[in-house]
Amino acid sequence: MMIISIFTAIICILAQVTIPLPIVPITGQTLAIGLAATILGSRKGTLAVGLYLILGAVGLPVFAGMSGGVGIIVGPTGGYLLSYLPVAFLTGFLLEKTKFTIFNAILANILGMILTLVLGTLWLKVTLSLTWTAAFYSGSAPFILVGLIKAFLAGYLGITVYQRLKSARLLPVNTKKSGSY
């Protein structure tokens, strides 16, 4: 429970690292989601994200720009927030079914990034009644390069931290899937 809470706090903190854009800001949330899923795996990573979303839904200012409340979740950027649950699960699941290596982690985080952009852009299109082109240019295009950078960072840093936590016996040791890099 403690490590899930720590990663929830990390998500809350990195959500405040923002670069404002007209509709959807660039935030550190997706990096934090990738780190949580890479280090904790599918179940615990998803629990950390779920706790983060619950904290924000009840009104605590944990979402980007120190915002919170159900209005944010059902608003134009809510699709990105809600995508974090399946993204955390998918990222962790892919690593658990393969090996916890840097290459696999980067690949899993790239797939997670794509899922976030697809779900977030779809939600954005519907809530703002945008054309597909406008939704893509507002909700996906500005985030592709930075998303790839965050996926690389989450994969590399996540596996590095994962291996060190395993060595320190702070995470359960599963030698079959820990792999090497």
C-alpha positions in Angstrom: 0.0 0.0 0.0 2.9 2.3 0.8 4.6 2.1 -2.6 1.2 2.6 -4.4 0.7 5.7 -2.3 4.2 7.0 -3.1 3.6 6.6 -6.8 0.2 8.3 -6.5 2.1 11.2 -4.9 4.6 11.2 -7.8 1.8 11.4 -10.3 0.2 14.3 -8.4 3.5 16.1 -8.3 4.5 15.6 -12.0 1.0 16.6 -13.0 1.9 20.1 -11.9 4.8 20.2 -14.4 3.0 21.8 -17.3 3.6 23.6 -20.6 0.4 25.4 -21.4 -1.1 25.0 -24.9 -4.5 26.3 -26.1 -6.6 23.3 -25.3 -4.6 20.5 -23.8 -1.4 21.2 -21.9 1.8 19.1 -22.0 2.2 17.7 -18.5 4.4 15.3 -16.5 1.4 13.1 -15.8 2.1 10.7 -18.6 5.7 10.3 -17.6 4.6 9.5 -14.0 2.0 7.0 -15.3 4.7 5.3 -17.4 7.1 5.2 -14.4 4.4 3.8 -12.1 3.4 1.1 -14.6 7.0 0.2 -15.5 8.1 -0.1 -11.9 5.0 -1.4 -10.2 3.5 -3.6 -13.0 -0.1 -3.8 -14.1 -2.0 -4.3 -10.9 -0.1 -1.9 -8.5 0.5 0.7 -11.3 -3.2 0.8 -12.1 -4.1 1.1 -8.4 -1.8 4.1 -8.1 -3.4 5.7 -11.1 -6.9 4.9 -9.8 -6.1 6.5 -6.5 -4.8 9.6 -8.3 -8.0 9.8 -10.3 -10.2 9.4 -7.2 -8.2 12.1 -5.3 -8.8 14.4 -8.3 -12.5 13.5 -8.7 -13.3 14.3 -5.1 -11.9 17.8 -5.7 -8.3 17.7 -4.5 -6.1 19.9 -6.7 -4.0 17.1 -8.1 -4.7 17.4 -11.8 -2.7 19.7 -14.1 -2.7 23.4 -13.0 -3.7 22.5 -9.4 -7.2 21.6 -10.6 -9.6 18.9 -9.4 -13.2 17.8 -9.4 -15.5 15.7 -11.6 -15.9 18.7 -14.0 -12.3 18.1 -15.1 -12.9 14.4 -15.7 -16.0 15.0 -17.8 -14.5 18.1 -19.5 -12.5 18.3 -22.8 -9.3 16.8 -21.3 -11.1 14.0 -19.3 -10.3 11.4 -22.0 -6.6 11.8 -21.3 -7.2 11.3 -17.6 -9.5 8.3 -18.0 -7.0 6.8 -20.5 -4.4 6.5 -17.7 -6.2 3.5 -16.2 -6.0 1.2 -19.2 -2.6 2.7 -20.1 -1.1 1.8 -16.7 -2.6 -1.7 -17.0 -1.4 -2.2 -20.6 2.1 -1.0 -19.9 2.6 -3.1 -16.8 0.9 -6.1 -18.4 3.1 -6.1 -21.5 6.2 -6.0 -19.2 4.9 -8.8 -17.0 4.2 -11.0 -20.1 7.7 -10.3 -21.6 10.7 -9.2 -19.5 11.4 -6.0 -17.6 14.1 -4.7 -19.9 14.7 -1.2 -21.1 13.7 -2.1 -24.7 10.5 -3.7 -23.7 9.7 -0.9 -21.3 10.2 1.8 -23.9 8.0 -0.2 -26.4 5.3 -0.7 -23.8 5.4 3.0 -22.9 5.2 4.0 -26.6 2.1 1.8 -26.9 0.7 3.5 -23.8 1.4 6.9 -25.2 -0.5 6.0 -28.4 -3.5 4.7 -26.4 -3.5 8.0 -24.4 -3.5 10.1 -27.5 -6.2 8.0 -29.2 -8.6 8.0 -26.3 -7.8 11.6 -25.3 -8.3 12.9 -28.9 -11.6 11.0 -29.3 -12.9 12.5 -26.1 -11.7 15.9 -27.1 -13.4 15.6 -30.5 -16.8 14.6 -28.9 -16.8 17.1 -26.0 -15.8 20.1 -28.2 -17.6 18.9 -31.4 -14.4 19.2 -33.3 -13.7 17.9 -36.8 -11.3 14.9 -37.0 -8.6 17.2 -38.3 -9.0 19.8 -35.6 -9.1 17.1 -32.9 -5.9 15.6 -34.3 -4.1 18.9 -34.4 -5.3 19.9 -31.0 -5.2 16.6 -29.2 -2.5 14.5 -30.7 0.0 16.2 -33.0 1.6 18.5 -30.4 2.2 15.5 -28.1 3.8 12.9 -30.4 7.4 14.0 -30.1 7.2 14.9 -26.4 5.3 11.6 -25.8 8.1 9.6 -27.4 10.6 11.4 -25.2 8.6 10.7 -22.1 8.1 7.0 -23.2 11.9 6.7 -23.5 12.4 8.3 -20.1 9.8 6.2 -18.4 11.2 3.1 -19.9 14.8 3.8 -19.2 14.4 5.4 -15.7 11.6 2.9 -14.8 13.7 -0.2 -15.5 16.7 1.4 -13.8 14.7 2.1 -10.6 12.9 -1.3 -10.9 16.2 -3.2 -11.0 17.5 -1.2 -8.0 14.3 -1.7 -6.0 14.5 -5.4 -6.7 18.1 -5.6 -5.7 17.3 -3.8 -2.4 14.4 -6.2 -1.9 11.9 -3.4 -1.9 9.9 -5.0 -4.6 9.1 -8.8 -4.8 11.8 -10.6 -6.6 10.7 -12.5 -9.8 13.9 -13.6 -11.5 12.0 -15.2 -14.4 10.7 -11.8 -15.7 13.3 -9.4 -14.4 15.6 -9.8 -17.4 18.8 -7.8 -18.0 19.5 -4.9 -20.1 
